[in-house]
Amino acid sequence: MKKSVNKGISVLLATTVLASPLMLEPKAAYALSIEDVSADDSDVDEETEYTIEFEINKELTAGDSIYVRFPSDYSVDKKLRTSDITLEDDDDDEISIDSVSVSKNVVEIEVDERIRKGTVLTLTIDNITNPEDKGSYEIEVKTSEENSYKGKKISIGKSSSSSSSSSKGDFEASQSSKNAEDGISLTLGKFNLSSKSKLKEGKYIYVNFPSRDMLPKSISKSEVKVNGYKADHVSNLDDDSIRIEIPSGADGDSYIKLEFTSSAGIVNPSKPDKYYSYEIEYDSKKYKSKDVEITGISNTPFSVSLSDSSAGARTSYTFEVDLSSKLGSNAEIEVEFPSGVTVPPILTSNNVTVNGSQVTNVSVLGNKIYFRTPYGFNSTNRASIKFAFEGYLTAPKTAGTYTVTAKIDNKTYKSKEFQVSGVTPPVAVDNTLATVGLTRATASTPAGISIGIKAMGAPIVRNQGFIEVVLPVGFRVPAYLPANTVTVNGVAASFVGVRGQNLIIIPAQDIPAKTAAQVNIAETAGIVNPATPGVYSIGVYNSEERGLLFSRPATIVSLNGVSFKQNVASFTKAGKTTKLAVAPYTVNGNTLMPTTFFRDALGFSISYTKTTAKVVSGNTVMQFKVGSNIATINGKNVTLPAAVQLKNNVPTLPLKTMTERTGYKIIYVNGNYTVYK
């Protein structure tokens, strides 16, 4: 009986819940909502672009569609393409569109990625023609997840009493400077809105700027005020227009006053003119400013100093620039050098300073260098920009007169002319410390080659001059080497030719005189060591200097030599690769090897625990303790270059100590080791 009563109560509760108002309309909580509809031009019979902002409350996935229905009085281009439409989320990230189609006056947009529930979307559709008659028209939107459209009205072609486009002179535009390209603070208004129009929180004010070169890539909302209150959101619509979301503090106001701080990044137009004006649009009504005048650029040419003004010479550059407005932290600077200057493809931040402070975010594109002032940079009206000698820039290759252009915080400055003298003859250089090394030193083994040239006596012109490497007889050299297997200063060679035992390497970048060059030939290039152990001499030449630059010996050992690489858990012996318990690694410049290496690779007798290790080679007995830098060798204490460590439950021992005590030798080249006897 009790069970029957409980069942009856459950049915009654379920019936009550289902009949409640909350459950009668389950879709209300998930309905799509339109926040704003606007047109670039709201005049009658005008082809224009529409912007629709709406929030979806059901998730969309790739293949789902968004539908926009225009009234029959509109004309919609039947050949709309994906390039006519943009779709962005509320982070201003563009959403991929797969396809667009038009049926009657309905535009279907198929999305190509997932869009989360609750996302506010901004959709722009171009090539829409307004109705021929004035009036209020409803634009409707739905997605493939909804059964019905939601709409919002827009006014088209209202009469002059409430014109959507007012004549010039509705409000004042106040700029902190009239000089072309100056960074400015800006105030637009105050002015009254048309009758009965009031600001509404969450709606948008649109601002059209008079020139496309005035706006930064983005503007922080903290740099914009609406009627004295910080904007809720600011986004760039295109090169000369922005959209400002109205904050709650301005809700209900019947006027507009917009304030942009100097930190917003707005600059005056680059071209002087007396008739620039701003346009503000709100609630489909446009308001234009009185004309403002922009005068010529006020800055004077800056000076350029070179540490060596000889044509093609490696040099430092120093610029002293007087600025038209204060330069602060994180400001973008672009420096464009003449075409004859060699600018390395990679430049580190410690080679560029502004007023003695190291810059950030350095990048190179052709002959332009981009960087930013550091955080905490002291605001100043003068910039001393220096490119250090260590940056490997050069003077122009040809004697003559040159200028440099700098764009600082969106303002352009040009230098005074500077002179470059005639070409200097090749100079004597010192390559006594130049190096040649093989990545593997065992006989009949594929090997890479590392060549460290300390200095060139004459410049090597990219794609023209070359470096020549002469390999002695015995090395096997393939008939062809892919260019991507050879680098010069970290950049893949433009071309690699083979002439018998000689390699002709043409760099893809200029190498100035008196500068170093690092040439690396990968093991995958296909060069194979001689089959006979011994010492071989490798020579280095270049196209611009007579005679040998230098040559260096390379030792080839028998196949019982053991090869391995730093941080790679394996070794190779007699062509066979064996795994290691621990990859070789370095501590304070000392290479540590797992105890098992000396058994598996060199044939020593070993025993070990997690705290001790014992290695025996012939009559040499070596005992070690984990954590200690003292070893006992044949009963005597010996100080190790690094303490013994435990990795993967195996003690790791200093390689140098082990080889010195057992008569083995080490060849090391760029992280590649060969141990032999």
N, C-alpha and C positions, 0 to 999 in steps of 0.2 A: 504493500500500500504506500509505504514511504517513497519507494522508487517511482511510483506512478505520479505522486505529487511533485517530485523534483522535475520530472519530465514535462509536466504541465507548466511549471514556472518557467522552464527554459524556453518553451515555445512562446509563452506570453512575452518574455523579455525580447526575444528575437523579433516578434511582431511589432513590439513597441519601437525598437530601434529602426527597423525598416520603414516604419510609417513616420518617423520624425522628419522635420524639415531639413536637417543636415544631410540625411541620406536620400532625399527625394531628388536632389540635383547634384550628383557626384561630380559632374564635369565642371562645375563652376570654379572649383579650386584649381583646375588645370587649364583654364582658358588662356589662349594667346591674347596678349594685350598690346595695342599700338600706342606708343608714347608720342610720336611726332611724325608729321608728313610735311615736307617742304619742297619747293621747286626753285631752281636757280633763277628762273624767270617766270613770274606768275601772271604775265600779261596774256591777253587772249591770242589764240592762233600762233603761239610761239613754240618752236621746237626747243626743248630744254631737258635738263637732267633732274630727276626726282630722287629725293633722299627719304627713306622710310625707316624709322627706328621702332623696333617692336621686341617684346620679350616672349620667348617661347617657354612653355611650362610642360612640354613633353620632349624628351630627348629625341634628336634626329641622328640617324646613322647614314653612312655612305649609301647613296641610291635613293634616299628620301628626297622630297621636293618641297619647295616653297612656291606658293601661287600668289601673284599680285593681280587683282582685277581692277581695271580702269573703267570708268563709265563709258557708255557708247558714244558720248560726245567727243571723246579723246581719239586721237589717231596714234596707234602703236606700230612702230616699224616691225614688219613681219619678218625681217631678216636680222633680228637682234642676234649678236654674237656674245660669247663669254667676255670678250674685250670691252663690251658696252656696259658690263655689270661688275660691280665689286660688292663683296660681302665681308664685313668685319665683325669681330666679337667685341665685348666690352673692354678688352685690353688693347684694342686697336690692331689686333693681329688678323691678317687676311685669311679668309676661309676659302679653301679650294672649291671651285665650281666645275662640275663634270660637263654639263650641257645646259643650253637655253633653248626654249621653243616658245612660239606665240600661236595661240589659237583664239581667233576673234580678238578680244581685248584683254585676254588673260596671258600673263607672262609666267611660264613655268621654269623654275630654276632648280636643277638637280644638283645636290651637294655631293662632294666627294670625300667627306670626312665626318667624323662624329662631332655633334654639337650637344653640349650638356644642357639638361633641363635648367631653366632659370637664366640662361644667357640672354643678354640684351644685344640684339643684332642691328647693325646699320647697313642697309641695303641701298645702293645707288643704281639707278637705271637710266641710261641715256637714250636719246632719240625718241622722246615722248613729246607729242604735239598737243598743246592745250586746246580746249574747246574754243569755238568761234564766238560764243556768247559769254558775257559776264555771269558770275553766279558762284554758288557754293557747291562743290562736287565732293563725293565721298570716294576715297581710295580704299580698297579692301585687301586684306591679307589673310591667308591661312596656310597651314602646312599639310602634308599628307597624313599627319596624325590627328587632324581636326576634321569634323564633318561640316562645319560652317565657317563663313568668313567673318572677320572683325573689321570694322571700318573706321576711318577718321576723315573729317571734312577739311578741305582746303578752299580758300577763296581765290577765284580767278578774275582778273580784270575789273577791280572795283572802281567806282566813280571817283572823281577828283576830290570829293569831300572826304573820302577815306582811301585815298590812292595808295596802291601797293608800292609805288615808286615816287617818292617826293622829289622836289627840285633841290638843287644844291643850297646849302645854307641852313640846314636844320639844326646843326650843332657845331661847336668849336672843336678843333683838333689841336691839342697842345703837345709839342715835342720839345725835349730837353736840348736839342741841337738842330740847326738847319743845314749842317755840313753833310754833303753826300758821303754815304758809307759809314757815318758815325753810328756807334751804338747809342740807343736812345731809351729814355723812359717816355711813356705816351699816355695821354689822357684824352678820352673821347667823350664829349658831353660835359655837363649834364643837359638832357633835353627831355621834354614830355612826350609820352606816347600818344597815339591817336585816341580819340574819345572811346571810353569804355574798355580800352585795352589795359591789362595789368600783367605784371610779371607773375609767373607761376613756377614754383619750385620744381626742378626736374626737367623743365622745358629748356629750349636752346635759343641762344642769341648767336647770330652769324655775323662775322666781321669780314668784309672784303677789303684787302689792302691795295694801295694804288700801284704796287709794283711787285713782280715775282721774286725779286732778290732781297726782300725785306725780312722774311720769316726764317727762324732756325728750323731744324728738323723736328723739334718738339718744344713745347712750352709747359713748364711746371704750373700746376694749378695754384701753387703758393705765390706765383709772380703776377697773378691776375685778380683784380677785385671787381665785383659787381655791386654798385651802390654802397661801397665801403666794406663789403663782405667777401672773403676769399671764395673764389669759384669752386664749385663741386668737381668739375672736370673740364679740361681743355684739350682739344684734339685738332690736328691739322687735317683739313679736307683736301687741299691741294697746295700748289706753290704760293698762292696769294690769298687764301681764305682759311679761317679757323671757326670752330664751333665751341661755345662756352655754355656749360650747364649752369643754370641759375641756382644759387644756394638758397637755403631756407630763410636766411636773414633778409633777402630781397623779395621774398614772396609777398605779393599784393601791392608792390610799388607801382606807381603810374609813370615812372620816369626811368631813364637809363643813364648811368655814368660808369664808364669802363676805365680802369687804371692798370697799366702795365709797368712793372718796375724795370729798371735798367738791366737787371739780371735775367729778364725774360729772353734776351738774345735778339730783340728786334733791332734792325739797322735801317738807316735812311736809304732811299733808292740811290743807285750809283750814278744816275744821270740827273744833272741839275734841271729844274723846271719850276715855273711859278704856279702850275695848275694841277697839283696833286690833290686828290680827295679820297676820303674813306667812306665806306658804305656799311651801315648796320641794318640787319634785317631781323625782325621779330614778329611772330604771329602773322606771317605772310605780308608784312608791311616793311618797306625799305625807307631808310633815312640816310641822307647824304650830308657829309661835312662841308664846311666852307673850305675854299682852296687853301692849301699850305704851300709855301715855297721851299725848295731845296736848292742850296747854293753849291758851289764847287768844292772839291776835296781840299781840306785845309792842310794835310800833312805835306812835309817837304821831303825830298829824296834822302835816303839814309846812306851812310858810308859803309864801305866793304873793305875789310883788311884781310890779306892772305899772308900766311907765313912764308910761302914760296910762290912767287908769281911767274915762274918759268912755265912755259907751255907743257902740259902733260904731267907736271910734277905733283907729287903727293903734297897736300897742304891742309892747313887748318883755315877756317873761315870765321870771321867775327863781324857781326852787324850791330850797329848802334841806331835804334829806331825810336824816334819821338812819336808817341801815340796820340791820337785824337781823343781817346777816352781811356779810362783806367783799365789796366789788364789785371784780372784776378786769377784765382786758382781754377784749375780744370778748364782753362780756356784753350780752344783749338787753334793751332798755328800750322800754316802750310807754307813751305819755302820751295820756290821753283828755281832751279839752277839753269844756266844756259845749256844748250844741247851738247856742247863739247866737253862738259864736266863729267867725269866718271863718278857716279853715285853707286856705292855697293848695294846689292839687292837686300842685304840684311845689315841693319845699323842698330847697335844697342843703345839703350837710354843713357848709359854712363858716358857716351861720346857726344851728348848734346846737352847744353845748359842754357837757361835763361836767367840772367842776373845772378849767375853762379849756382843756381839750383838745378839739380838733375831733373830732366823732364820725364814724362811717362807716355805710354802708348805710342811708341815710335813705329812708324811703318813707312815703306818706300814703294812708290809707283813710278817707274821710269826715272825722270829727273826731278820728281817732286818728293819731298820728305814731309810727313805729317807727324805731329806730336802734340801733347797737351802740357800746360803748366801743371806743376804738382799741387796736391792738396796742401793748404797752409801757405801757399805762395802769397807774399806781401803785395798788396795792390799798388800799382805804380803806373805812371804815365810815360815811362821810358823802359825799353826792352833791349838788353844786351844779349844777343843770341850768338852762341859759339858752337861750332862743329869742330871737335878736337882733331888733332893730327892723327890720333889713333883710330879715327873713324874711316880712314882710307878714302877720303874724297880727293879729287885731283883738280888742278887748274884746267881750264879748257885746253884742248890739244893744239890749237892753232893760235899764234900770236894775234892780238887784236884788242878791241874795246868791247866790254860786256856789261850787262846789268843783271841783277837778281830781283825777283818779285817775292814779296811776303804777304800772305793773307793772315791777318791776326784778328781773331775774334770777329770774323766776317767782314773785316775792313782790309782793303788792298793798299799796300805800300810798295813803291818802287825805289830801287837803289840809285845812287849816283853811278856813273860809269867807272869801271876799274880796268886797268891795263894788264895784259898778259904779254910777257916778252917772248922772244923767239925760242925755237926748240933747242934744248940742251943736248949735247952729245952723250953717248953712253958713259956712265961713270963706273969707277972701280967699286966693286962690292965684295963683301967678305962672306964666303960660304963655308968657312972652316967648320961651322957647327951644323951644316946641312946634314940631313939624314936620309938613308934608304933602308927600309926594313921589309922582310917578308912575313906575312901573317902565319905561314906554316914553313918550317925549315927542314922537314923531312924529305928525303929523296923521292922523286917520281910522284909528288903530291901536288894537287891543284893549290895554288897560293895566290893571295892578294899581295899588292905592293903598296907601301906607304912611303911617299917622297916628300920631305920637308925642305923646301927651298927657302933659304933665309933672305935672299934679296935678288932682284933682277937689275942688271945694269942699264937696261933700256925698257921702255914700256911695251907690253904685248897688247895689241889691239884685238878686241873680241872679234871672233869669226874670221880673222885674217892671220894674225901671228900664231905661233904654236910652240909647245914644249915637246922636246924629243927625248925619249927614254930608250937607251941602247942596252939590250939584254945580251949577255954573252952566249956563245954556242953551248948547247946543252939544255938551255931552257926551251920548252916547246911553246911556240907562240901561234895561236890560231890565225887563220887568214883574215878573219873579221872579228872586231870587238864592238858590241853594241855601245853606243854613246852613253847610255844610262848606267853602264858598269864602271864609268870613270868620272870622278868629280875633281874640280879644281876650286879650292876654297869653299867646298861644300855645295857647289852648283854643278849639275851634270854638264859634261863637255858638249860643245856644239857638234863636234865630229871627232872620231878616232880612226886614223888610218894605220895600216900595217905595211911596213917596208922591210921584208926579211925579218931580222931580229929587232927591228926598230919600231917603236910606237910613236906616231905623230898625233899629238893631242892638241886640238884647237879649242881654247876656252870660250865659253859663252858670255864672259864678262871681261872687261878691260883689266889688265894688271899693270898698275903704274910702275915707273922706275923706282928703284930703291925700296920696293915692298916685297914681303914674303908671299910664297904661294905653297899651299898644301895640296899635293896631288895624291888621290887615293884610287887604286885600281882594285876592284872587288874580286873575290875568289871566283865568282860566277863569270868573270871575263874569259876564263878558260886557259890561263897561263899555267903551265906545269913545270915544277922544279926539275933540275937535271937528275938523271938516274944515278950519277956518280957523286958520292959525298966529296966535299971539298970547299974551297973558298973561291967565290966568283965575284967579279967586279962589274957593277952596274953604273953606267954613265948617264949624265943628264946634260942636255943642250937646250938652246932656244933659237928661234928664227932670227932674232935681232942682234945677236952677239956672236962674234967669231970665236971658235974654240970651245973647249969643254968648260961647262960651268963647274962641275965637280963629279967625282965618282966615289963610290963607297963599296966596301966588301960586303958580301952576303954569304953566310956560312950555311952549307947544306949538309945535314947529318944523315946517317943511315936510317933505314926504315924502322929500326927498333927504338928510335926516338919517340917520345910521347908528346902529342899535341892536345891542347885544351884551351878553352876560352873562359875569360872571367864571367861569372854569373850564369854559366851553362853547365848543367849537371851531367857531363859526360866527357870522356877523353877518347882519342883515336891513336891506335898503335898498329903498325903494319896493315893499315887500311881498314881495320876493324874498330867500330865504335862501341864503347862500353859505358854503361850508366854509372854515375857516382851517387853515393848516399847524400852528399851535400855539394852544391855548386861552389867552385872556387870564389872567394871573395876577399876584399882587402879591408884591413883595419890600420889606420894611420900609415898608409902606404905599404903595408906588409901583407903579402898574399897568404891566406890560410887555406889548407887543404884537409879534407877528411882523412883520418888515419887509414881507412881502407884503400885510399889511392896508392899508398906506398906499397901495399901488398899486391893489388890487382894490376897496377901499371908498371911498377919497378921491381916486383918480385921479392920485397923485403918480408921478413917474418914479423907479425904483429900480434898483439893482444891488447884488449882495452875493456874498460867498464865506463860507467857514466862519470867517474871521477878521475880515472888514471888511464894512461896509454903507455905501451912499451913497443919499441920498434928496434929490430935487429937487422943490420946489414953487414954481413961478413963478421969481422971482429969488433964492429962498432955497436954498442948497446946504449940505447937512448930511452930514458924514462921521463914521463911528463905527468903533471897534475893539472886538472881543469881549474882555471881561474888563476894559475900561477905563471909568472914569466921566468921562473927558474927551472931548468931541466938538469937532470943528472946524466952525463955522457961519459961512459966508461969510468964511473965512480966519482967524477968531478962535477961540481955545480957550474952551470953555464947560464948566463943571462940571455933570455930570448928577446928578439925585437918586438914581440907582441905576446901577450898572455894567451895561454891555451884556452879555447872556448869549447862549449858543447852545443852541437847543432844536430837535430834529428837523432838524439841519443848517441852521437858519435863525436869524440873529441876531434877538434880541428887544430892542426899543427902548422907553425911557420914554415913555408916552403923553402925560404932562403937558408935557414939553419939546416934543414934536412939535406939539401943538395950539397952544401959546403962540407958537411961532415961525411958524406958518402961518395964524393968525387964526381957528382953530376954537375952539369952546366945548364944554364937557363938562357933561352933567347926569347925576348919579349918585344912585341910590336903591337901597339894600339889595342891592348886587351887580349892579344893572342900569345900563348906560351908554347914553347917547345923545350922539353927537358931531355937531355941526352948525355951520353958518356963517351 
